[in-house]
Each structure stands twice: as C-alpha cells, then as structure tokens.
C-alpha cells in the first residue's frame, strides 16, 4: 500500500463527504423551508403576506428562511401578560387617584365610533379639556421640548425610536443628565433596534442617575424577535406636558444632512388629561422592560384648552388590529375631505379599499408622499398603490421641498391625527406605535393650513403609467409589501 494510493483514497473520501454534506445541506434547507411555509400559512396576517412568504420559502429557502425567522414572527410573546399586569396597576391609578377624572371623558357618536376600535378596554378613549399646539418642524419641536425639560420639577419620561449621538442628540443628553443630577426622576426608554445607542452613552446616563430601559432587550436574549420595534416618540414632563409625533432625535431632522435637505416633519404639544393617557403608554413599555411600575405621578393637570384628544397606542400584542381598525374608522367617517401625509405609503388592502370607497362617495381624498425616499424598495412598491388610487380619482402629490417624514391625517373638520404611524403593514400590524387623534376646530384649521402649504410645495402625479421595466420592478417590489 503506497503513500500515493493512500492519499488518493483519502481525497476520494473527502470529496464524497463534501458532496454528501452539500446535498444534505440543500435537503435540510428545503425541509426547513417547508416547515416555515406551513407556519406562514397558519400565522400570516393576510393572504398576500402568506403567499409572499410561501413562494419565497419554497423557492429560495437558503435566503428566505433566515429572513422569516427574524421578520416573520407575528406575535410578541411574553408582552401580553406583562401588559395586562401593568394595565391593572396603572389604569387603577388613572381612574381612581383623581376623583374628578370622569369629568374629562368625551362622549359623542363620532368619537364613540373611533373609541370602539380600542382592543384594550382599559386604555382611555377621548378626553376633553386638553390644550394642543402644532409643532411643524424640527427646530420648533426641539426648542419646545428642551424648554419643557428645563422646566421639569418632578420627572421626565423620554422615549424615542431613533436617537442619534450628534449635535442635537448631545444637547438633549446634557439636559437629561443635568436634570437627573438635580434630583429630577429621568426615565429614558429606547428601542435596541432603532436607536443603536453606544454603550458609552448609556453608561453616562446611568452614572448620572437616569433610569434607562431598553424596550426589547429581554426578548433578544431569548430568541430572535428583532422584527418587533418600539416606534413611539413620547416625551412627558411632570404628567403636565406631553409631546407626540413623527420626529426622532437627530441633526437630520434639522436639515443638516445634505443628502436629504430640509426634513419635513410634524409633532404636537399637549396639556391636560391626554398627557396622562400618553404617560400610560410609556409606563406599559417601561414595565415590559423592567417589570416594575414606573415612578411617576398620576394626577390629572387641568389646562385652559377645550380640545378632545385620544391617545392611541397600538402594537402586535393587541387582541385586534387596533391601528388598522382605527384608521379605517377615521377614513370611513370622512364626508368632505380626507388628506393624508405619510412617508411610507404601502397600505394593507383594507386601507386601500377604504380610501377608494371614500373617493367614490365624493370625498376629496389627497395623499402627500415624498418625491424621494430613504427606503427604495418601499418607494417602488408604493407606485402600484399610487396607480390604483389615481385610477379611482384620488389625488397623489409628491413633496419635493426636502424629505417628507410627517405622519398626519385630516378628516373633514372633525379629526386630525399626528403620530408615529406609517401607512404600511409594519406600522399597522408589527410596530409599537402611538397616534394622537384630535377633535378641535382651531387645531384642525392649523393642520389644514399646514397641509395646504405642503401640497403647494408638491407636484401632483397625473399619469402613473410607467415603462415596462419600471412596471416590472415596482410590481416585483409590491409582492413583498406585506413584509415591508
């Protein structure tokens, strides 16, 4: 037995093992793909989503299986129980600590139709005697937020999806640290996926006495569920003043990123009982993070305003698709006009049908979207919906004076909404979001004037017809719309 013969046998055995190993890998991928496809059929929110997952899992399991394991989950396991526990504790405080809280409850037929969409009966509906202020851009929003943080006397709740460690981010950090060192109770809630905050910054906050709560840190330690993100932007000062809207924290929101130019976004400031409702949403997120009640006050602070406001926090733990149902209810309530400004417009089919029905009954339906987007695939997929809506008389406008990021909806003179919700499946079904629904004529007029100015800086899409290559690209991207 020569060394040459022996080495030849070793090489043959190695090649056979490699071939068999490769075959086994491919077979395993397809078997796992079949199991994942069955899971998608059982758990997908829509037939379109199920079809998209099944096709990709069966045809390209090597690529799609990892994506499904990360992005295909539809339930936020463990959150339901914790949320109910927090509901029982916090809601009792909300309704029982202040004996006059019942006088803040709003009741009208139109409001009841919207309130009925709440999946969690312990979440407050519309409250009255609120004072609301419209904040149109980053400069105005950040100035107002910083002013209120400076004036904080007892506690601050700071919650943001994206927090950039740039010039404006550092200003907020310095303010929060300053207040924490002045014996103000500062709570900082962040999402591990959206924020990507450095460990150094978190250490600075903790050393200064800031209570830091990563929203989904516990989940990531046990299983991959990075698909679920806390997209809420909430700031609460002493239970007295609250901020809700579309702005995260970063220099880009001040137009300091040359690539995007001016950043068009909208936020709002609230005083009154609705602030406690917003605080309730953050308190639930904090409980999920730390499993202890948030150290805040629940006294309702009266305001000089008379606006009716409902704070609508939504997420994948809801028993129903609350975010989707609330938006459908708002659209169905429109009689004269329905104006929408949203950066990511790939709506679920039920929302598309609701918009078409509104147009068919004579409502002036206008949609404002960005002329260019930071998410190219979503922009491509959106073109299919634009074509359908234009065919049914709905006016689509592209904002070209910077990057449009606001999430605003105007319904007649009855309701205006400002919040974090995008018109896509992710916001409607997967993300934890918050929306402020306002019923106030003065505020509605301000939103009307703001949107009129935005539409004047946009170009209406008259013909959505595209060349064959572009049509194929957008149709292909649209296949993944339920997953975007």
Backbone torsions as a table, in degrees:
resi	resn	phi	psi	omega
1	UNK	NA	108.5	-175.1
2	UNK	-84.6	156.9	176.9
3	UNK	-59.8	-33.7	-179.8
4	UNK	-64.7	-44.0	179.8
5	UNK	-64.0	-41.5	-178.1
6	UNK	-64.5	-43.9	179.3
7	UNK	-65.4	-33.5	178.6
8	UNK	-66.1	-41.1	179.3
9	UNK	-66.0	-40.1	178.0
10	UNK	-61.7	-43.0	-179.5
11	UNK	-64.2	-41.8	179.3
12	UNK	-63.4	-42.6	179.7
13	UNK	-64.7	-39.8	179.2
14	UNK	-64.5	-43.5	179.7
15	UNK	-63.5	-41.0	179.1
16	UNK	-63.7	-41.6	179.1
17	UNK	-64.7	-39.7	178.5
18	UNK	-65.0	-42.8	179.1
19	UNK	-63.4	-45.3	179.6
20	UNK	-66.1	-38.8	178.2
21	UNK	-63.3	-40.9	178.0
22	UNK	-65.7	-41.4	177.8
23	UNK	-62.2	-44.5	178.9
24	UNK	-61.8	-38.1	178.4
25	UNK	-61.9	-46.8	-179.2
26	UNK	-63.8	-43.2	179.7
27	UNK	-62.9	-42.6	179.6
28	UNK	-61.9	-41.7	179.4
29	UNK	-60.3	-44.4	-178.8
30	UNK	-69.6	-36.3	177.2
31	UNK	-64.4	-46.0	177.6
32	UNK	-62.7	-39.0	178.2
33	UNK	-59.6	-39.4	179.2
34	UNK	-65.6	-44.5	179.0
35	UNK	-63.0	-41.8	178.1
36	UNK	-65.6	-37.4	178.1
37	UNK	-63.5	-39.6	176.7
38	UNK	-63.8	-40.4	177.7
39	UNK	-62.6	-40.5	178.8
40	UNK	-63.9	-39.8	178.3
41	UNK	-62.6	-37.4	-177.1
42	UNK	-78.5	-31.8	-168.7
43	UNK	-113.8	-13.4	-176.1
44	UNK	-60.2	144.9	-176.9
45	UNK	-71.8	-32.9	-176.1
46	UNK	-135.6	156.3	175.1
47	UNK	-58.6	-35.9	179.8
48	UNK	-64.5	-42.2	178.5
49	UNK	-65.6	-41.3	178.1
50	UNK	-61.1	-44.1	-179.0
51	UNK	-63.4	-43.4	-179.6
52	UNK	-60.9	-43.9	-179.7
53	UNK	-68.6	-45.0	-176.7
54	UNK	-61.4	-46.1	-179.1
55	UNK	-61.5	-47.3	-177.8
56	UNK	-68.8	-36.5	-178.8
57	UNK	-70.3	-33.6	-179.9
58	UNK	-83.1	-31.7	-178.3
59	UNK	-88.5	-39.3	-176.1
60	UNK	-130.7	62.1	-175.8
61	UNK	-63.1	-28.6	-178.4
62	UNK	-61.8	-33.8	-178.8
63	UNK	-94.9	-43.6	-169.5
64	UNK	-79.0	-28.5	-179.1
65	UNK	-60.7	-49.9	177.1
66	UNK	-58.5	-39.0	178.9
67	UNK	-65.1	-39.2	-179.8
68	UNK	-65.4	-40.9	-179.7
69	UNK	-63.6	-30.1	-179.4
70	UNK	-90.0	-46.6	-170.9
71	UNK	-108.2	-2.0	-175.4
72	UNK	-94.4	0.0	-179.6
73	UNK	-75.5	138.3	-177.5
74	UNK	-115.6	-5.1	178.9
75	UNK	-124.2	138.8	178.4
76	UNK	-94.2	86.6	-172.8
77	UNK	-62.9	138.8	178.3
78	UNK	90.5	-20.3	-176.2
79	UNK	-77.4	-37.0	-175.7
80	UNK	-56.4	-48.2	-177.2
81	UNK	-63.1	-47.4	-179.0
82	UNK	-63.1	-38.9	-179.2
83	UNK	-65.3	-41.4	179.2
84	UNK	-63.9	-38.8	177.3
85	UNK	-61.8	-42.8	179.0
86	UNK	-67.9	-37.2	177.0
87	UNK	-55.8	-47.5	-176.3
88	UNK	-62.1	-38.6	-177.9
89	UNK	-79.1	-50.8	-173.2
90	UNK	-74.9	-39.4	-177.6
91	UNK	-66.1	-33.7	176.6
92	UNK	-61.6	-42.4	177.4
93	UNK	-63.9	-42.2	-176.4
94	UNK	-60.8	-39.8	-175.1
95	UNK	-95.4	-20.9	-171.8
96	UNK	-107.6	-25.4	-177.5
97	UNK	-70.6	-32.5	-179.4
98	UNK	-107.4	110.1	-175.3
99	UNK	-66.6	-16.3	-178.5
100	UNK	-100.3	10.8	-175.0
101	UNK	-61.6	-29.3	-178.7
102	UNK	-63.3	-25.8	-179.0
103	UNK	-73.7	-9.0	179.4
104	UNK	-94.5	0.4	-176.7
105	UNK	-82.2	130.6	179.2
106	UNK	-94.5	143.8	179.0
107	UNK	-146.8	111.7	170.4
108	UNK	-146.0	162.5	-176.4
109	UNK	-61.7	-43.4	-179.4
110	UNK	-64.5	-40.6	178.9
111	UNK	-67.7	-37.3	179.7
112	UNK	-64.4	-34.2	178.5
113	UNK	-63.6	-37.3	178.4
114	UNK	-76.0	-43.8	-178.0
115	UNK	-62.3	-30.2	-177.5
116	UNK	-64.1	-15.4	-179.9
117	UNK	-78.6	-11.3	-179.1
118	UNK	-61.9	124.6	180.0
119	UNK	-80.5	-22.5	-177.7
120	UNK	-111.6	107.7	-173.2
121	UNK	-63.3	-17.5	-179.2
122	UNK	-83.4	-7.9	178.3
123	UNK	-79.7	129.9	-179.2
124	UNK	-59.4	146.7	175.0
125	UNK	-91.4	-137.2	178.2
126	UNK	-73.1	136.3	171.2
127	UNK	-119.7	151.7	-178.8
128	UNK	-107.4	-179.4	178.8
129	UNK	62.9	38.7	175.0
130	UNK	-103.6	149.9	172.7
131	UNK	-111.5	125.4	-175.5
132	UNK	-122.9	142.8	179.0
133	UNK	-130.7	137.1	-179.7
134	UNK	-89.0	129.5	178.2
135	UNK	-116.5	113.9	-165.1
136	UNK	-90.3	-25.8	-177.6
137	UNK	-142.6	177.0	-177.1
138	UNK	-63.3	-41.9	-178.3
139	UNK	-60.8	-47.2	-179.5
140	UNK	-67.5	-40.9	-178.1
141	UNK	-66.1	-50.9	-177.9
142	UNK	-63.5	-38.0	179.0
143	UNK	-62.5	-43.5	179.9
144	UNK	-66.7	-41.9	179.4
145	UNK	-63.1	-45.9	-178.8
146	UNK	-64.9	-36.9	178.7
147	UNK	-62.6	-42.6	-179.1
148	UNK	-72.0	-35.6	176.0
149	UNK	-61.6	-43.0	177.7
150	UNK	-58.9	-34.2	-175.9
151	UNK	-88.8	1.1	-178.1
152	UNK	-60.8	135.1	-179.2
153	UNK	-108.5	-28.5	-174.5
154	UNK	-124.6	-52.5	-176.6
155	UNK	-155.6	160.7	179.0
156	UNK	-135.3	132.2	171.3
157	UNK	-113.4	118.8	-176.9
158	UNK	-119.4	116.9	-177.4
159	UNK	-133.7	123.9	-178.7
160	UNK	-146.5	142.5	178.3
161	UNK	-72.6	-49.0	177.6
162	UNK	-114.4	130.3	175.5
163	UNK	-134.3	106.4	-176.5
164	UNK	-87.7	141.3	178.5
165	UNK	-89.7	63.7	180.0
166	UNK	-119.6	-158.0	-173.9
167	UNK	-62.3	-50.2	-178.2
168	UNK	-71.5	-34.9	177.3
169	UNK	-61.8	-40.4	179.2
170	UNK	-65.3	-36.0	178.3
171	UNK	-62.6	-42.4	178.2
172	UNK	-66.8	-41.4	179.6
173	UNK	-60.6	-45.3	179.5
174	UNK	-61.2	-39.5	178.7
175	UNK	-65.1	-45.8	-178.7
176	UNK	-64.1	-41.9	178.3
177	UNK	-64.3	-42.9	178.7
178	UNK	-58.7	-43.7	-178.7
179	UNK	-70.6	-38.3	179.3
180	UNK	-63.7	-38.0	179.1
181	UNK	-74.2	-9.8	177.0
182	UNK	-100.4	20.2	177.7
183	UNK	69.3	23.5	170.8
184	UNK	-89.6	134.6	179.9
185	UNK	-76.4	108.3	-177.1
186	UNK	-109.2	123.7	177.6
187	UNK	-114.2	129.1	-177.4
188	UNK	-121.3	109.0	-179.7
189	UNK	-105.4	126.4	-179.7
190	UNK	-136.0	155.6	177.3
191	UNK	-96.7	127.8	-176.1
192	UNK	-62.1	-29.4	-176.9
193	UNK	-81.8	-48.9	-176.3
194	UNK	-73.7	-38.0	-172.8
195	UNK	-79.6	-48.8	-176.3
196	UNK	52.8	44.8	-178.3
197	UNK	-73.8	139.6	-178.6
198	UNK	-68.5	151.1	178.2
199	UNK	-63.5	-30.0	178.6
200	UNK	-63.8	-42.4	179.2
201	UNK	-67.2	-43.0	179.0
202	UNK	-61.5	-37.4	177.9
203	UNK	-64.3	-42.4	177.4
204	UNK	-57.9	-45.4	-178.8
205	UNK	-63.5	-47.0	-177.5
206	UNK	-64.7	-41.1	179.9
207	UNK	-65.2	-26.3	178.8
208	UNK	-84.1	-5.5	179.1
209	UNK	99.1	7.5	177.8
210	UNK	-75.8	133.0	176.0
211	UNK	-81.3	115.4	-175.2
212	UNK	-107.2	131.2	179.8
213	UNK	-132.9	102.8	173.0
214	UNK	-72.2	127.6	-169.8
215	UNK	-62.4	-49.1	-173.2
216	UNK	-115.2	28.2	-178.4
217	UNK	-63.3	-42.0	-178.5
218	UNK	-65.6	-37.4	-178.8
219	UNK	-64.8	-43.0	-176.5
220	UNK	-65.3	-24.2	179.7
221	UNK	-74.2	-22.8	-174.1
222	UNK	-105.3	-36.8	179.8
223	UNK	-160.7	164.3	-177.2
224	UNK	-81.4	108.2	175.6
225	UNK	-138.3	42.7	-178.2
226	UNK	-71.7	-4.2	177.3
227	UNK	-65.3	-28.4	-176.1
228	UNK	-91.4	120.6	-174.6
229	UNK	-127.8	143.5	175.1
230	UNK	-89.8	101.4	-172.9
231	UNK	-94.5	7.3	-175.0
232	UNK	-74.2	147.3	173.3
233	UNK	-125.4	103.5	-175.4
234	UNK	-134.6	134.9	171.7
235	UNK	-130.9	125.9	-179.7
236	UNK	-122.8	131.7	177.7
237	UNK	-118.4	109.9	173.9
238	UNK	59.5	16.2	-175.1
239	UNK	70.2	7.6	-174.1
240	UNK	-102.8	-40.3	-178.1
241	UNK	-128.6	140.0	178.1
242	UNK	-134.0	152.7	176.2
243	UNK	-127.9	134.6	178.0
244	UNK	-142.7	144.4	176.7
245	UNK	166.6	-152.7	-174.6
246	UNK	-102.2	-7.8	-174.8
247	UNK	-83.1	127.3	164.9
248	UNK	-86.6	-164.1	178.7
249	UNK	-114.2	118.6	179.4
250	UNK	176.5	156.5	-179.9
251	UNK	-63.9	-26.3	179.6
252	UNK	-61.3	-31.1	179.4
253	UNK	-73.2	-8.4	174.7
254	UNK	-103.7	9.4	179.2
255	UNK	75.3	24.2	-176.2
256	UNK	-95.6	7.4	174.5
257	UNK	-104.2	108.5	-175.8
258	UNK	-54.5	-32.7	-177.6
259	UNK	-60.5	-37.7	-175.6
260	UNK	-101.9	-19.3	-178.7
261	UNK	70.5	-147.8	179.5
262	UNK	-62.4	134.9	-179.6
263	UNK	-101.9	116.2	-177.1
264	UNK	-96.2	109.9	-178.1
265	UNK	-143.7	167.0	-176.6
266	UNK	-137.8	138.3	177.8
267	UNK	-133.6	175.3	175.1
268	UNK	-148.5	152.1	178.3
269	UNK	-109.9	138.4	-175.3
270	UNK	-130.4	138.3	167.4
271	UNK	-125.5	146.7	178.9
272	UNK	117.5	-169.0	-175.6
273	UNK	-63.2	-24.7	178.9
274	UNK	-63.4	-24.2	177.7
275	UNK	-62.7	-39.4	179.3
276	UNK	-67.6	-34.6	176.6
277	UNK	-64.9	-39.4	176.6
278	UNK	-67.8	-38.5	178.0
279	UNK	-62.2	-35.1	178.6
280	UNK	-60.8	-40.6	179.5
281	UNK	-63.2	-44.8	179.0
282	UNK	-67.3	-35.6	179.8
283	UNK	-63.2	-37.1	177.2
284	UNK	-66.5	-42.0	178.1
285	UNK	-63.0	-39.9	179.1
286	UNK	-64.9	-40.4	179.4
287	UNK	-63.2	-38.9	177.7
288	UNK	-63.2	-36.5	-177.8
289	UNK	-74.9	-43.0	-171.0
290	UNK	-114.3	-14.6	-178.9
291	UNK	62.1	28.9	173.0
292	UNK	-136.7	149.5	178.5
293	UNK	-63.6	148.3	177.8
294	UNK	-74.0	138.3	-177.6
295	UNK	-84.5	82.9	-178.6
296	UNK	-138.1	171.7	176.8
297	UNK	-100.2	153.0	-177.7
298	UNK	-120.3	16.8	176.5
299	UNK	-70.8	136.6	178.2
300	UNK	-83.7	123.3	178.5
301	UNK	-94.3	122.1	-179.9
302	UNK	-73.1	153.6	177.0
303	UNK	-125.6	173.9	179.6
304	UNK	-91.3	1.9	-178.6
305	UNK	-90.0	173.5	178.8
306	UNK	-133.5	26.4	-179.4
307	UNK	-81.0	142.2	172.5
308	UNK	-92.7	127.7	-175.8
309	UNK	-134.1	135.2	170.1
310	UNK	-117.3	126.0	173.8
311	UNK	-92.6	119.5	-174.4
312	UNK	-115.1	92.2	172.9
313	UNK	-84.4	134.3	-177.2
314	UNK	-134.9	161.4	179.7
315	UNK	-178.6	176.3	-175.9
316	UNK	-67.8	-13.5	178.5
317	UNK	-83.4	-7.0	179.4
318	UNK	-62.2	144.1	179.4
319	UNK	-68.0	-29.9	174.1
320	UNK	-121.2	171.8	176.2
321	UNK	-81.1	73.6	-171.0
322	UNK	-58.7	-43.8	-177.5
323	UNK	-61.2	-47.5	179.5
324	UNK	-63.2	-47.0	-176.7
325	UNK	-63.8	-39.1	179.4
326	UNK	-64.6	-41.5	179.4
327	UNK	-68.5	-37.0	176.0
328	UNK	-64.9	-42.1	178.8
329	UNK	-61.5	-41.9	178.3
330	UNK	-63.9	-45.4	-180.0
331	UNK	-63.2	-42.1	-179.0
332	UNK	-68.1	-21.0	-179.8
333	UNK	-82.3	-9.1	-177.7
334	UNK	-72.9	134.9	177.6
335	UNK	-117.2	-30.3	-175.1
336	UNK	-118.1	-48.1	-178.4
337	UNK	-146.0	150.6	177.3
338	UNK	-144.2	104.9	-178.4
339	UNK	-111.4	132.0	-176.1
340	UNK	-128.9	132.4	171.6
341	UNK	-122.8	120.5	-176.0
342	UNK	-156.1	138.4	-174.0
343	UNK	-81.1	-27.9	-175.4
344	UNK	-122.9	95.5	-169.9
345	UNK	-108.3	83.5	172.6
346	UNK	-133.3	69.5	-169.6
347	UNK	-71.7	151.7	170.9
348	UNK	-59.1	156.7	-174.9
349	UNK	-57.2	-37.5	-178.5
350	UNK	-64.4	-33.9	176.3
351	UNK	-70.2	-38.8	177.3
352	UNK	-60.6	-46.1	179.6
353	UNK	-61.9	-40.0	179.3
354	UNK	-64.0	-39.6	178.3
355	UNK	-66.2	-41.9	179.4
356	UNK	-64.6	-42.8	178.2
357	UNK	-61.7	-39.9	178.0
358	UNK	-61.2	-43.1	178.6
359	UNK	-64.8	-40.5	-178.9
360	UNK	-65.4	-28.4	178.7
361	UNK	-91.1	12.0	171.2
362	UNK	95.2	9.6	178.4
363	UNK	-76.1	139.7	176.0
364	UNK	-78.2	97.1	-177.2
365	UNK	-99.6	119.6	178.0
366	UNK	-129.9	137.0	-178.7
367	UNK	-124.1	128.3	178.9
368	UNK	-110.4	122.7	-179.6
369	UNK	-128.6	164.1	179.7
370	UNK	-72.5	147.6	175.8
371	UNK	-70.9	-30.0	175.2
372	UNK	-137.8	154.5	-172.0
373	UNK	-131.6	156.8	174.4
374	UNK	-87.9	2.4	177.9
375	UNK	-129.9	91.8	-172.1
376	UNK	-62.6	-39.7	-178.7
377	UNK	-63.6	-41.4	178.0
378	UNK	-65.3	-39.7	178.9
379	UNK	-62.1	-41.1	177.2
380	UNK	-64.3	-48.0	-178.9
381	UNK	-61.9	-33.4	-178.3
382	UNK	-63.9	-28.5	-176.7
383	UNK	-61.5	-31.1	178.3
384	UNK	-65.4	-42.6	179.3
385	UNK	-69.1	-38.0	178.2
386	UNK	-58.6	-44.4	-179.7
387	UNK	-61.3	-44.8	-179.4
388	UNK	-63.3	-44.1	-177.0
389	UNK	-68.6	-40.1	178.3
390	UNK	-61.8	-38.0	178.2
391	UNK	-62.8	-19.9	179.9
392	UNK	-107.5	21.1	172.4
393	UNK	84.7	10.0	179.1
394	UNK	-87.4	135.6	-176.6
395	UNK	-90.6	125.0	178.4
396	UNK	-111.0	129.8	-180.0
397	UNK	-121.9	142.7	175.4
398	UNK	-108.9	119.3	-179.9
399	UNK	-77.6	123.4	-175.5
400	UNK	-121.6	19.1	177.7
401	UNK	-106.7	60.7	-175.4
402	UNK	103.0	-166.0	-177.4
403	UNK	-98.4	122.6	-179.9
404	UNK	-85.1	121.3	-179.4
405	UNK	-129.3	1.1	-176.4
406	UNK	-73.5	151.0	177.2
407	UNK	-122.6	91.3	-172.6
408	UNK	-131.5	142.5	173.3
409	UNK	-138.5	139.2	-179.3
410	UNK	-122.8	124.5	-178.0
411	UNK	-118.4	106.8	-178.0
412	UNK	50.4	-137.9	171.1
413	UNK	-106.6	16.3	-172.0
414	UNK	-93.9	-50.1	-172.9
415	UNK	-133.1	146.8	167.3
416	UNK	-136.4	140.4	-178.0
417	UNK	-120.9	139.1	175.8
418	UNK	-137.8	131.4	-178.7
419	UNK	-176.5	-150.9	-175.5
420	UNK	-108.5	1.2	-171.0
421	UNK	-81.4	124.9	170.9
422	UNK	-90.4	158.7	177.7
423	UNK	-87.3	67.0	178.0
424	UNK	-146.7	170.1	-177.9
425	UNK	-64.9	-32.1	-178.2
426	UNK	-62.2	-48.4	-179.5
427	UNK	-70.1	-37.8	-176.3
428	UNK	-71.7	-30.4	-171.8
429	UNK	-123.5	-27.9	-165.7
430	UNK	-113.1	-48.5	-175.2
431	UNK	-73.5	155.6	167.2
432	UNK	-88.0	116.3	-172.8
433	UNK	-124.1	170.4	172.9
434	UNK	-145.9	137.1	179.4
435	UNK	-130.1	138.8	173.2
436	UNK	-103.7	119.1	178.9
437	UNK	-105.0	118.4	-172.3
438	UNK	-114.1	133.8	171.5
439	UNK	-118.7	98.3	-177.2
440	UNK	-163.0	121.5	-173.1
441	UNK	-63.4	-41.6	-179.7
442	UNK	-63.8	-45.2	179.2
443	UNK	-65.3	-41.2	178.8
444	UNK	-60.4	-38.4	178.7
445	UNK	-65.2	-38.7	178.4
446	UNK	-65.3	-41.6	177.9
447	UNK	-65.0	-39.3	178.2
448	UNK	-59.4	-48.9	-179.4
449	UNK	-64.1	-37.8	178.0
450	UNK	-62.8	-47.6	-178.2
451	UNK	-68.8	-35.0	176.2
452	UNK	-59.8	-41.5	177.6
453	UNK	-65.8	-39.4	178.5
454	UNK	-65.1	-42.8	179.2
455	UNK	-64.5	-32.0	178.8
456	UNK	-70.2	-17.6	177.0
457	UNK	-100.0	21.5	-177.9
458	UNK	-128.7	163.5	178.5
459	UNK	-114.1	127.5	179.5
460	UNK	-74.0	136.7	175.6
461	UNK	-85.4	110.5	-177.5
462	UNK	-87.4	-41.6	-178.0
463	UNK	-127.3	118.3	-176.9
464	UNK	-94.5	7.3	-179.2
465	UNK	-66.5	138.8	-177.5
466	UNK	-127.4	163.0	175.0
467	UNK	-68.7	167.7	-172.4
468	UNK	-60.3	-45.3	-178.5
469	UNK	-61.5	-44.6	179.9
470	UNK	-66.7	-37.9	179.3
471	UNK	-64.5	-41.8	178.5
472	UNK	-64.6	-41.4	180.0
473	UNK	-62.0	-46.8	-177.9
474	UNK	-70.0	-37.6	177.7
475	UNK	-65.8	-38.3	178.3
476	UNK	-65.2	-44.6	178.0
477	UNK	-63.3	-35.5	-178.5
478	UNK	-65.7	-24.1	176.8
479	UNK	-60.1	-28.2	-177.9
480	UNK	-96.5	6.5	-177.7
481	UNK	-53.6	-41.1	179.6
482	UNK	-64.8	-15.9	-178.5
483	UNK	-100.6	-8.8	-174.1
484	UNK	-78.7	NA	NA
